[in-house]
Amino acid sequence: MAASIFHRVSGAGLSIVGLAVLTWWLVALSGGPEPYALFTKAASNIFGRIVLIGLTWAFFQHFLSGVRHLVMDTGAGFELRTNNRFAMLVFVAAVVLTAALWAYALGVVK
C-alpha cells in the first residue's frame, strides 16, 4: 500500500513542483543574465538543493515504481513475499540512485 501511495505522491510532486522549477528555469534562461543568476543562486542555496534533491528522489521513485507496475502487468510478482520485496527494493534503489547522482553532480564521486 505504501508503494502505491508513494507512487502517486511522487508523480504529483513531479508534476507540480517539477513543472514550477522547470518554468522558473526557462523564464530565467530567456530573461538574461540577471534573472538566470537569481535562479542559480536560489537553486544553489540549501533550500534549493533540498527541493532539487527531492525532485530527483521523486523521479527515481516514480520511475522505478512504474517499472514495478509494468512487471506486475505481465503477471509476475503477485506473490505477497515477492511483491513486498520488490516494493522495498524500489524504495532503497530510489534513495541509492538519488544519492549516487547527487554525489556525482557535487563532485564527491568521479
FIKOLZA-1660 file (N, C-alpha, C; in steps of 0.1 Angstrom, whole numbers, plus 5000, padded with zeros to 4 digits):
% residues 110
   i   px   py   pz ch aa at
   1 5008 4988 5000  A  M  N
   1 5000 5000 5000  A  M CA
   1 5009 5013 5000  A  M  C
   2 5019 5013 5008  A  A  N
   2 5028 5024 5008  A  A CA
   2 5035 5027 4995  A  A  C
   3 5038 5016 4988  A  A  N
   3 5044 5018 4974  A  A CA
   3 5035 5025 4965  A  A  C
   4 5022 5022 4966  A  S  N
   4 5012 5028 4957  A  S CA
   4 5010 5043 4961  A  S  C
   5 5010 5046 4974  A  I  N
   5 5008 5059 4979  A  I CA
   5 5020 5068 4974  A  I  C
   6 5032 5063 4976  A  F  N
   6 5044 5070 4972  A  F CA
   6 5045 5072 4957  A  F  C
   7 5040 5062 4950  A  H  N
   7 5040 5064 4935  A  H CA
   7 5031 5076 4931  A  H  C
   8 5019 5077 4937  A  R  N
   8 5010 5088 4934  A  R CA
   8 5016 5101 4939  A  R  C
   9 5021 5101 4951  A  V  N
   9 5027 5114 4957  A  V CA
   9 5039 5118 4949  A  V  C
  10 5048 5109 4945  A  S  N
  10 5059 5113 4937  A  S CA
  10 5055 5118 4923  A  S  C
  11 5045 5112 4917  A  G  N
  11 5040 5117 4905  A  G CA
  11 5034 5131 4906  A  G  C
  12 5026 5133 4916  A  A  N
  12 5020 5147 4918  A  A CA
  12 5031 5157 4921  A  A  C
  13 5041 5153 4929  A  G  N
  13 5052 5162 4932  A  G CA
  13 5060 5166 4920  A  G  C
  14 5062 5156 4912  A  L  N
  14 5070 5159 4899  A  L CA
  14 5062 5168 4890  A  L  C
  15 5049 5166 4889  A  S  N
  15 5041 5174 4880  A  S CA
  15 5039 5188 4885  A  S  C
  16 5038 5190 4898  A  I  N
  16 5035 5203 4904  A  I CA
  16 5048 5211 4906  A  I  C
  17 5057 5205 4915  A  V  N
  17 5069 5212 4919  A  V CA
  17 5079 5212 4907  A  V  C
  18 5080 5200 4900  A  G  N
  18 5089 5199 4889  A  G CA
  18 5085 5209 4878  A  G  C
  19 5073 5210 4875  A  L  N
  19 5068 5220 4865  A  L CA
  19 5071 5234 4869  A  L  C
  20 5069 5237 4882  A  A  N
  20 5072 5251 4886  A  A CA
  20 5087 5254 4885  A  A  C
  21 5096 5245 4889  A  V  N
  21 5110 5247 4888  A  V CA
  21 5114 5248 4874  A  V  C
  22 5109 5239 4865  A  L  N
  22 5112 5240 4851  A  L CA
  22 5108 5253 4845  A  L  C
  23 5096 5258 4848  A  T  N
  23 5091 5270 4843  A  T CA
  23 5100 5282 4847  A  T  C
  24 5103 5282 4860  A  W  N
  24 5112 5293 4865  A  W CA
  24 5125 5292 4858  A  W  C
  25 5131 5281 4856  A  W  N
  25 5144 5280 4850  A  W CA
  25 5143 5285 4835  A  W  C
  26 5133 5281 4828  A  L  N
  26 5131 5285 4814  A  L CA
  26 5129 5300 4813  A  L  C
  27 5121 5306 4822  A  V  N
  27 5119 5321 4822  A  V CA
  27 5131 5328 4825  A  V  C
  28 5139 5323 4835  A  A  N
  28 5152 5329 4839  A  A CA
  28 5162 5328 4828  A  A  C
  29 5162 5317 4821  A  L  N
  29 5171 5315 4810  A  L CA
  29 5168 5324 4799  A  L  C
  30 5156 5326 4796  A  S  N
  30 5152 5336 4785  A  S CA
  30 5153 5350 4789  A  S  C
  31 5153 5353 4802  A  G  N
  31 5153 5367 4807  A  G CA
  31 5167 5373 4807  A  G  C
  32 5177 5366 4805  A  G  N
  32 5191 5372 4805  A  G CA
  32 5199 5368 4817  A  G  C
  33 5210 5375 4819  A  P  N
  33 5220 5371 4829  A  P CA
  33 5215 5373 4843  A  P  C
  34 5208 5384 4846  A  E  N
  34 5203 5387 4860  A  E CA
  34 5193 5377 4865  A  E  C
  35 5182 5375 4857  A  P  N
  35 5172 5365 4862  A  P CA
  35 5179 5351 4863  A  P  C
  36 5188 5348 4854  A  Y  N
  36 5194 5334 4855  A  Y CA
  36 5203 5334 4867  A  Y  C
  37 5210 5344 4870  A  A  N
  37 5219 5345 4882  A  A CA
  37 5210 5343 4895  A  A  C
  38 5198 5349 4895  A  L  N
  38 5189 5348 4906  A  L CA
  38 5185 5333 4908  A  L  C
  39 5181 5327 4897  A  F  N
  39 5177 5313 4897  A  F CA
  39 5188 5304 4902  A  F  C
  40 5200 5307 4897  A  T  N
  40 5212 5299 4901  A  T CA
  40 5215 5300 4916  A  T  C
  41 5213 5312 4920  A  K  N
  41 5216 5315 4935  A  K CA
  41 5205 5308 4943  A  K  C
  42 5193 5308 4939  A  A  N
  42 5182 5301 4946  A  A CA
  42 5184 5286 4946  A  A  C
  43 5188 5281 4934  A  A  N
  43 5189 5267 4933  A  A CA
  43 5202 5262 4940  A  A  C
  44 5211 5270 4943  A  S  N
  44 5224 5266 4949  A  S CA
  44 5223 5267 4964  A  S  C
  45 5214 5274 4970  A  N  N
  45 5213 5275 4985  A  N CA
  45 5207 5262 4990  A  N  C
  46 5207 5261 5003  A  I  N
  46 5203 5248 5010  A  I CA
  46 5189 5245 5007  A  I  C
  47 5180 5254 5007  A  F  N
  47 5166 5251 5004  A  F CA
  47 5164 5247 4989  A  F  C
  48 5171 5254 4980  A  G  N
  48 5170 5250 4966  A  G CA
  48 5176 5236 4964  A  G  C
  49 5187 5233 4971  A  R  N
  49 5192 5219 4969  A  R CA
  49 5183 5209 4975  A  R  C
  50 5176 5212 4986  A  I  N
  50 5167 5202 4991  A  I CA
  50 5155 5200 4981  A  I  C
  51 5150 5210 4975  A  V  N
  51 5140 5209 4965  A  V CA
  51 5145 5200 4953  A  V  C
  52 5157 5203 4948  A  L  N
  52 5162 5196 4937  A  L CA
  52 5165 5181 4940  A  L  C
  53 5170 5179 4952  A  I  N
  53 5172 5165 4956  A  I CA
  53 5159 5158 4958  A  I  C
  54 5149 5165 4963  A  G  N
  54 5136 5159 4965  A  G CA
  54 5130 5155 4951  A  G  C
  55 5132 5164 4942  A  L  N
  55 5126 5161 4928  A  L CA
  55 5134 5150 4922  A  L  C
  56 5147 5149 4924  A  T  N
  56 5154 5137 4919  A  T CA
  56 5150 5124 4925  A  T  C
  57 5148 5124 4939  A  W  N
  57 5142 5113 4945  A  W CA
  57 5128 5109 4940  A  W  C
  58 5120 5119 4938  A  A  N
  58 5106 5117 4933  A  A CA
  58 5107 5111 4919  A  A  C
  59 5116 5115 4911  A  F  N
  59 5118 5110 4897  A  F CA
  59 5121 5095 4898  A  F  C
  60 5132 5092 4906  A  F  N
  60 5136 5078 4906  A  F CA
  60 5125 5069 4913  A  F  C
  61 5119 5074 4923  A  Q  N
  61 5108 5067 4930  A  Q CA
  61 5097 5064 4920  A  Q  C
  62 5092 5074 4913  A  H  N
  62 5081 5072 4904  A  H CA
  62 5085 5063 4892  A  H  C
  63 5097 5065 4887  A  F  N
  63 5102 5057 4876  A  F CA
  63 5103 5042 4880  A  F  C
  64 5109 5039 4891  A  L  N
  64 5111 5025 4895  A  L CA
  64 5098 5019 4899  A  L  C
  65 5089 5027 4905  A  S  N
  65 5076 5021 4908  A  S CA
  65 5068 5018 4896  A  S  C
  66 5070 5026 4885  A  G  N
  66 5064 5024 4873  A  G CA
  66 5069 5011 4866  A  G  C
  67 5082 5009 4868  A  V  N
  67 5088 4996 4863  A  V CA
  67 5082 4984 4870  A  V  C
  68 5081 4986 4883  A  R  N
  68 5075 4976 4892  A  R CA
  68 5061 4972 4887  A  R  C
  69 5053 4983 4884  A  H  N
  69 5039 4980 4879  A  H CA
  69 5039 4974 4865  A  H  C
  70 5049 4978 4857  A  L  N
  70 5050 4972 4844  A  L CA
  70 5053 4957 4845  A  L  C
  71 5062 4953 4854  A  V  N
  71 5065 4939 4856  A  V CA
  71 5052 4932 4862  A  V  C
  72 5045 4938 4871  A  M  N
  72 5033 4932 4876  A  M CA
  72 5022 4931 4865  A  M  C
  73 5022 4940 4855  A  D  N
  73 5012 4939 4844  A  D CA
  73 5015 4926 4836  A  D  C
  74 5027 4921 4836  A  T  N
  74 5030 4908 4829  A  T CA
  74 5025 4896 4836  A  T  C
  75 5020 4898 4849  A  G  N
  75 5015 4887 4857  A  G CA
  75 5025 4882 4867  A  G  C
  76 5037 4888 4867  A  A  N
  76 5048 4884 4877  A  A CA
  76 5047 4892 4889  A  A  C
  77 5052 4886 4900  A  G  N
  77 5054 4894 4912  A  G CA
  77 5042 4896 4921  A  G  C
  78 5031 4888 4919  A  F  N
  78 5019 4890 4927  A  F CA
  78 5020 4882 4940  A  F  C
  79 5029 4873 4942  A  E  N
  79 5031 4866 4955  A  E CA
  79 5034 4876 4965  A  E  C
  80 5028 4875 4977  A  L  N
  80 5030 4885 4987  A  L CA
  80 5044 4888 4991  A  L  C
  81 5052 4878 4993  A  R  N
  81 5066 4879 4997  A  R CA
  81 5074 4886 4985  A  R  C
  82 5072 4882 4973  A  T  N
  82 5079 4888 4962  A  T CA
  82 5074 4903 4960  A  T  C
  83 5062 4905 4961  A  N  N
  83 5056 4919 4960  A  N CA
  83 5062 4928 4970  A  N  C
  84 5063 4923 4983  A  N  N
  84 5068 4932 4993  A  N CA
  84 5083 4934 4991  A  N  C
  85 5091 4924 4987  A  R  N
  85 5105 4926 4984  A  R CA
  85 5107 4936 4972  A  R  C
  86 5099 4935 4962  A  F  N
  86 5100 4944 4951  A  F CA
  86 5097 4958 4955  A  F  C
  87 5087 4960 4963  A  A  N
  87 5083 4973 4968  A  A CA
  87 5094 4979 4976  A  A  C
  88 5100 4971 4985  A  M  N
  88 5111 4976 4993  A  M CA
  88 5123 4979 4985  A  M  C
  89 5126 4971 4974  A  L  N
  89 5137 4974 4965  A  L CA
  89 5135 4987 4958  A  L  C
  90 5123 4990 4954  A  V  N
  90 5120 5003 4948  A  V CA
  90 5124 5015 4957  A  V  C
  91 5120 5014 4970  A  F  N
  91 5124 5025 4979  A  F CA
  91 5139 5026 4981  A  F  C
  92 5146 5015 4983  A  V  N
  92 5160 5015 4985  A  V CA
  92 5167 5020 4973  A  V  C
  93 5164 5015 4961  A  A  N
  93 5170 5019 4949  A  A CA
  93 5168 5033 4946  A  A  C
  94 5157 5039 4949  A  A  N
  94 5154 5053 4946  A  A CA
  94 5164 5062 4955  A  A  C
  95 5165 5058 4967  A  V  N
  95 5174 5065 4976  A  V CA
  95 5189 5064 4971  A  V  C
  96 5193 5052 4968  A  V  N
  96 5207 5049 4964  A  V CA
  96 5210 5057 4951  A  V  C
  97 5201 5056 4941  A  L  N
  97 5203 5063 4928  A  L CA
  97 5203 5078 4930  A  L  C
  98 5195 5084 4939  A  T  N
  98 5195 5098 4942  A  T CA
  98 5208 5102 4948  A  T  C
  99 5212 5094 4958  A  A  N
  99 5225 5097 4965  A  A CA
  99 5237 5097 4955  A  A  C
 100 5237 5086 4946  A  A  N
 100 5247 5085 4937  A  A CA
 100 5248 5096 4927  A  A  C
 101 5236 5100 4922  A  L  N
 101 5236 5111 4912  A  L CA
 101 5240 5124 4918  A  L  C
 102 5236 5127 4930  A  W  N
 102 5240 5140 4936  A  W CA
 102 5254 5139 4941  A  W  C
 103 5259 5128 4945  A  A  N
 103 5274 5127 4948  A  A CA
 103 5282 5130 4936  A  A  C
 104 5278 5125 4924  A  Y  N
 104 5285 5127 4912  A  Y CA
 104 5283 5142 4908  A  Y  C
 105 5271 5147 4909  A  A  N
 105 5269 5161 4905  A  A CA
 105 5276 5171 4913  A  A  C
 106 5278 5168 4926  A  L  N
 106 5285 5177 4935  A  L CA
 106 5300 5175 4935  A  L  C
 107 5305 5165 4927  A  G  N
 107 5319 5162 4926  A  G CA
 107 5325 5154 4937  A  G  C
 108 5316 5148 4945  A  V  N
 108 5321 5139 4956  A  V CA
 108 5327 5126 4950  A  V  C
 109 5321 5121 4940  A  V  N
 109 5325 5109 4933  A  V CA
 109 5327 5112 4919  A  V  C
 110 5338 5106 4913  A  K  N
 110 5341 5109 4899  A  K CA
 110 5341 5096 4891  A  K  C
% end
